[in-house]
Amino acid sequence: MKEYSIFQVMGPVMVGPSSSHTAGACRIANSARNLCPFEFTRAVFILHGSFLMTYKGHGTDRALLAGILGIKPDDSRIIRAFDLADKAGLDYRFEKGDLGHVHPNSVKIILSNDQGDSFDLVGSSIGGGNIELIELDGNKISFRNQFPTFILQYQEQKGVIARVSRYISDAGYNIENIDTEKRGKSVTLSVELTHPAGEDLKKQVLHSDLFNFAKYLDVVD
């Protein structure tokens, strides 16, 4: 049986009204901001399912904007997210969408800039403020916001998982879970750690020439 902490059962400390539609949405957008590899000036939020049906009444739009600005779920500035986004010069819009067979509380976030860079992420708010990131730039991923996680992409080759595991083991860390997803020759590797990574380990993994995309995510409060 899957284990939950008492805080997951009781619900997060947050600005309401809904843990799923507000806190979860904010965490998904926080994650998109942290994973995006460039400075962005535009954000498109494609809303799916119940996110689409109730996003205005439940403040999902404010929560998503706040998260993309780096504001956390318990920050009262969430209620001023539209004004803050306008002051920051962020070009944003909300669109209807069907993301397929995903959780009803799901959103696709597309970030871009004037230099032609583009980044997209699909995330689901699965209840009680908990989230799951399920797709990054068209590649399936697995990030459940329960453990610090490396998300790494590379062209298929032998020995990558073994080398990453060695980096982690030699640095004195334990792996909670490893997940791989393959799309053509591209592989996305998600490695969950039992404890947050220190700067030396992050530098070793994230600066490796093995990867064409490498990011580290701490658990989003």
N, C-alpha and C positions, 0 to 999 in steps of 0.2 A: 504494500500500500504506500502511495506517495505521502511523504511527510510535509506538514505545513507548520510554520512557526505560529505562536499565539498572535503575532502582529498581522500575519496574513489572514488569520481567521477573523480577528476583530476589525480589520480594515486599517488603511494607512492614515497617517496624519496628513491632512490635505485641506485645500480650499475646495468646497463642494460645488455642485450638489451630489455628484455621483462618483464613486470610486472607479467604476468601469469607464464611464464616459468622460470623466474629468482627470482624475489622477493617472489612470492608465494611458489616456491620450497624451497627457503631458510627458510621461515617461517615454513613450514611443518617439515623440518629436525630439526630446532631449537626446535620445540615442541616435537619431538621424543626424542631428547637429554634430554630435561627437564623432560619428563615423565618416561624415562627408570630408573628402580629402582636399577640399579647396574652399576659398571664401565665396559664399553664395550671396546673390542679391535678389533671387526670386524663389518662391516656394509655392508649389501646387499641392493641394491636399485632395486626393480622390477618395471620397467617402463611400463606404460599402455597408449594406445591411442596416442594422439598427443605428449605427453611427450616422448614416445618411438620414434616416427617418426622424431622429430626435436630436440632432447635433446642436441646434440653436437653443432649444429648451434646456438641455443639460450642460450647456457651456463647453461642448467639445471643441467648437471652433476657437474659443478663447484659449482653451487648454493646449491645443495644438500650436497655436501661434506663440503662446508663452514658452512652450517647450523648445520651439525652434529658436527662440531668442535666448535660451539658456536658463530660463526661470524654472524652478523646481515646484513640485505639486503642492507644497505647503506654504508657498510664497503668496501673500495677498495681492501682489502685482498682477496675478492672473486676470483679475477682473478688469484691468486696464490694458490688456494685451493688444487690443486694436490700436489704441493711441500710441503705445510703445513701439509697435511694429511700424506705424506710420512715421514716427519720429526717427526710427532707425533707417528709414528709407527702403524697407523691405517691400518688394512687389509680391503680393500674395493673392491667391484665389482658392475657392472651394468648389469642387466639381462632383457630380454624381458619377458613380462607377459600379461595375460588377466585377469583383476580383476573383470570381469563381468559387470553388469549394473551400472557403476559409471561414474562420469564426465571424459571426455577424458584426462584432465590434472591431472592424478592421479598417485600415487606411493605408493608402499608398502615398508616400511623400516623395515629390520630385523637386530636387534642388538644382539650381543652375545659376550661371553668371553670364556677363557680356562677352567673355572670352570663349564661349562655346562649350564650357565644361558642364557636364550633367551627371547627376547621381540620384538613384532612387532606392527606396526602402519600403517594404511592406511589413507592417506590424499589426498585432492583434492584442486587444485588451481583454484578458480572459477571466476577469472577475477579481474583486477585492483590491484593485489597483495593480494587479500582476499583469505582466506583458509577455508576449513572445514575438520575437522578430523572426520572420519566416522567409524573407526574400531580400536579396541585396543585388542591385543591378542585374536582375533577371536570374540570379543564381539562388537556389534554395540554401538557407542557413538555419541554424538553430541557436537562438539566444533567448533564455527564459528569465533573465534578470534575477537569477538565484545565486550565481557564482561569477567571479571575475573571469572574463573570457577573451581569448585571442581569436579574432576572425581573420583568416588568411586565405588568399587565393593564389593559385599557381598553375602553370601548365603541367599536365600530368607527367610525372617522372617518378622513378623509384627512390625510396629512402627518405622522402620528405618527413613523413610522420615519425620515423625513427629518429631523425635529426632533431626535430622539435622536441620530442619526448626527452632526448638526451640533454638539450639545453635546460629544460625544466627540472629534470632530475638532478643534474650537476649543480644547479643553483639552490637545491634543497627544498623544492616545492613538490607537492603532490597533485596529480591530475584527478579531477572528479569525473570527467567524461570527455570523450572525443567523438566527434561526428563529422562525417565527410559527405559531400554532395558533389556529383559530377555532372557537368553539362558540356557535351562534346569532349574536348581535350582540357577544359578548364575544371579545376577542382577547388571547391571551397571547404576549408578545414576549420572547424570550430573546436577550440580546446578550452574546457572549463577547469579552473584551478580551485583548490580548496581554500586558498587564501590570496589576497591581493598581491599582484606581482610588484616587486621592487624595480627601481629604475634600471639597475644593471640587467635584469632579465628582460625587461621591456626593450631596452636598447639592443640586446643581442638578437631577439626574435624579430622585432619590427624593422631593424636595419639589415636583415639578412637579404642577400641577393637572390634567395629562392623565390621570393614572392613579388607579384605585380600589384598586390593590394594587401596591406597588413595594418590592422587596427587592434587596439586593446580597449575593452569596455569594463569598467568597474560596475558594480551593481548600482543602478540609479535609485537614489533615495526617493 
